[in-house]
């Protein structure tokens, strides 16, 4: 019990980006840094009054400190890792761990097995656009997507047993991918940076490429390019973009690109890069287009927006199923949702 509390206490502290002294200060020195250090070493477990104080300060439920669901996070690849402070990196890891510990415990309660299968396991030493395009087409076929637009990428990944985690982090962080307990694939994205749904969709497929494909000895820059190409191919397959634009174009119009963006949930800039890599437009026109986007200050805020939905209700669906089937109590459900019981009761009244 001491070790479980010590590990969870440290996780909660890192989750909030606090040092032991920062936490002592946040507690208004009602407990010393030295005492907090003893908690973290497992030498002492605080009484219930102190646990309640710690949970309020660290924004977790009291039973968080005693949850023992196994969450072993594998090697993590971050985008823009070199710019990420160590404290922020730890915070991201613990946000991922905290959410997954609740999610996996809920799946264990319901007896749901992990059914993920990597349909791209045979794609080794991927170094060319053709290989990533073939991989995207293979995955779309295995997932029975055809060449149609994907309505909700987050929900799709969750339905395929890939956990999607929303992280509130430093702006230097875009996304990450890793394996949990050696068998559960996880992709995460930064809600603070990726506010637009088309960017969330692209980032998730970019991270999925890192997760499922083996890029051999490719340089980091080449890997990023290949992952971009995979994301574009997943969102807008070559057959679909050729149907929309034809096999060759000497120029493109913003309204027609906007219609494709609204339908397929992919940015204007990613559409143009898809058109270039598919040979529909040439290098010269591509450079002209991006120069125009820069001149118009459209690189960040494009003139046409995608109004899709990027959210999965799977966790909530499983939670209410477990609650309705009396597999968990109302208090346990609130804990898994990381809410106070009164707050959860009020929310639940709306769905009965």
PyMOL commands that set and color helices and strands:
alter all, ss='L'
color gray80, all
select helices_A, chain A and resi 2-15+20-26+33-41+48-58+62-66+81-83+86-110+129-142+153-159+197-212+220-235+238-245+254-264+268-277+283-295+314-324+330-336+341-349
alter helices_A, ss='H'
color red, helices_A
select strands_A, chain A and resi 77-78+163-167+175-180+184-190
alter strands_A, ss='S'
color yellow, strands_A
deselect
rebuild
show_as cartoon
